[in-house]
Amino acid sequence: VAYRTIADDGNAVIILDQTLLPDAAVERRLTSLDDASNAIRIMQVRGAPLIGASAAYGVALGLQAAADDAALEHALTTLAATRPTAVNLHWALDRMRRVLAPLPAAARLEAAWREARAIAAEDAAANAAIGRHGLPLLEEIAKRRAVVNVMTHCNAGWLATVAHGTALAPIYAAHAKGIKLHVWVSETRPRNQGRLTAWELADAGVPHTLIADNAAGLLMMQSKVDLLIVGADRIAANGDTANKIGTYLKALAAQAHGVPFYVAAPRSTIDFACPNGAAIPIEERSSAEFGDAGTDTPVANPAFDVTPAALIRGIVTECGVIAPNDLQAIRP
Amino acid sequence: VAYRTIADDGNAVIILDQTLLPDAAVERRLTSLDDASNAIRIMQVRGAPLIGASAAYGVALGLQAAADDAALEHALTTLAATRPTAVNLHWALDRMRRVLAPLPAAARLEAAWREARAIAAEDAAANAAIGRHGLPLLEEIAKRRAVVNVMTHCNAGWLATVAHGTALAPIYAAHAKGIKLHVWVSETRPRNQGRLTAWELADAGVPHTLIADNAAGLLMMQSKVDLLIVGADRIAANGDTANKIGTYLKALAAQAHGVPFYVAAPRSTIDFACPNGAAIPIEERSSAEFGDAGTDTPVANPAFDVTPAALIRGIVTECGVIAPNDLQAIRP
C-alpha cells in the first residue's frame, strides 16, 4: 500500500483525506491546531486509534507559535472537544499533557512532536500484535472450512489506525499466511465506511463482498458467517463496547446463531475509568450525513452503539485475546 | 392524500411511480402486459399487497389484444416471474386463473378487469380492518406513555398497498383518534423505502424521525421504542415471516429488550402451502441498488430476510390479531 494514514515532516502533519475515499486518495497537509481539530471533527481522519494519534499530532501543531501553559491548555481543550465517544482521543491527550505540562515552554514543541511520533509508532506496533494474536482465531476455523467467512462492520482496517488496522489486522495476517478468506463488508450507514473497508481489502487482494447493514442477520441465519470481528471506540472496564452504530445488531444476530463475536482494539481503547456501557457518551452527528433526506425530514443520527460484554467472546489486544470480564488483567 | 397507488380507466392502469418518490410524484399509464411486469420488476409499484393488485391488473392488460388460453397462460407466467418473494403476487395470479380459465375467451377481458378491481377493493378493505384491529395495541401503550413510540421498517404504508397500508394502518388509525405518536423510520438500505414512509407520515402529519437501519438496537436499548410493527412479503404456515431485509435484526433487538414485535399483513400474504421460513425463496436484487459502489466492488443484495415466528408477538390481519402459531384458525 502506497499511502499512510498519518505522517509528519517536522512542520506539518500529512494525512490521507478519508472523506474523499474511496473515490480519490488525496493527501492533505495540516499546519495548525484548527486544521487538526477540523480534520478529526469532519472525519478526514477517523477510527479510534487514528483519532488518538491525530490528536497527539494536533497538540504539536498547536504549540508551533507558542508553547506556554495557555497554548498547551488551549490545544488540549480544543482537541478534546472534537469527538466524544472514541476514548483514544482523551487517552492520547492525557498522555501529551503528562509529558508536556512539566516541561519548560521552550522544550515543549520538540517534545510534542517526539511524543506524537511515539504514540503513532506504538499504535502501529500494537495493531501488528493484534494481528498476531487474532490470527489463531482464523486458523482454527480454517481447519474445518475451505474458506473462512468473516464479517466486519464499519472500517477497522489500516485506514482507522496508524498502520495494520485492528479488526482487519488478523484478516491481513491470515491472508499473508495463505489462509483462504472471504470478508462480508457491511455498508455502514450513514457514512458508508464499509466502502473504505472494501477499498482496503481490494487493494490487499482479500476476497470480499459488500452488503447492506440490513443483510447481516440473514447471512448468519444461512450459516454464511464463521466469525465476526469489529473494532471499538471505547471499551468500558466491564467489557461493554461502544463501536460504530449497528455493531450491537450484529452482535445480537451472532449470539442467536452461535457465531463467535470478537472485538479487536489496542489497550488505549479501554477506558478503565468507565464502569460500563451506560456511562459511555454516544456522539450524535449531523443529519447532513443522510444526504438530501437530512434536509427535508427530521433525522436522528447516533454514531455509536454499545454491545454488552455478555455478547463478546473475546477482546483481541496487543496483550493477547482477553475475556471481556477479565480486562483488569491488562490494566497498565 | 391526493394520490392513489393504483387505479384503472378501463383501458389502462394508472400507477404512482414509486421509483421517483419522494422527490417527485409522477403517475404512469400502463397499457400492456410488459408495462405491468416491468413496473413490478423495477419497483415502480412495490409492497406485497400492491404487487398482488398490480399483477391482477397486469393480467387484464395482457388480455386486451387476445384472450385465448395461450394469451392467458403467457400473462400469468410473465407476471409470476417478476418477483419471487411476495406471495401476494402468486395469490392474485392464482385467483385470476381460477376465475378466467373456465370462461370462454370472449368473456375473459371484461372478467379480468372486474376481478382485478375486486382484488384491489378487497385489499383496501382488508387494510382498513388491519388498522382497526391494530389500533388497540397503540391505545394500550397510550395509557402509560405520553407519546407512543413506534418503530417500523421499510414502507408498509398506503404506498405499499391499494390503500391504508398494513403496518402503518394502525398508526394512521391511532393518529386519527388523537393518540400522540412518534414513528422511528428506518432508512431501509439499499432502496431507502424508509424515505417513502417519511414522505407518507409527513403528508399525514404524523411525527416521525428518520434513522439509519443501524440505529434500531441502540434506540431499543435506550427504551425509546414502545412497539415495533412491520409489514410482510410472505408468512409461512408456521408464522415465520419474510419481510424486507433487516426486519430480522430489529426482531432480535426487540426480543432482547422486551419490545413487542408485530407483523401486519392481509391474509393474502399468508402462504398456507409453505411450511416454514426456510422454504420461502429470497429474492437477490441487482448490485446497482448500491449506486456507484455496486459497479466497482462485489455486492450481495438479498432483498428479504426471515423472522422466526418465535420472535413475533402477533400478526395483525383483517381477521384480527392472530398468534403466529395459530394461523390455521384463519385459513380460508
Interface residues (C-beta under 8 A of the other chain):
Chain A: D23 W184 V185 E187 T188 R189 P190 N192 R195 A198 A202 P207 H208 T209 L210 I211 A212 D213 N214 A215 A216 G217 L218 L219 M221 K244 I245 G246 Y248 L249 K250 L252 A253 A256 I282 F290 D292 A293 G294 T297 P298 V299 A300 N301 P302 F304 D305 V306
Chain B: D23 W184 V185 E187 T188 R189 P190 N192 R195 A198 A202 P207 H208 T209 L210 I211 A212 D213 N214 A215 A216 G217 L218 L219 M221 K244 I245 G246 Y248 L249 K250 L252 A253 A256 I282 F290 D292 A293 G294 T297 P298 V299 A300 N301 P302 F304 D305 V306
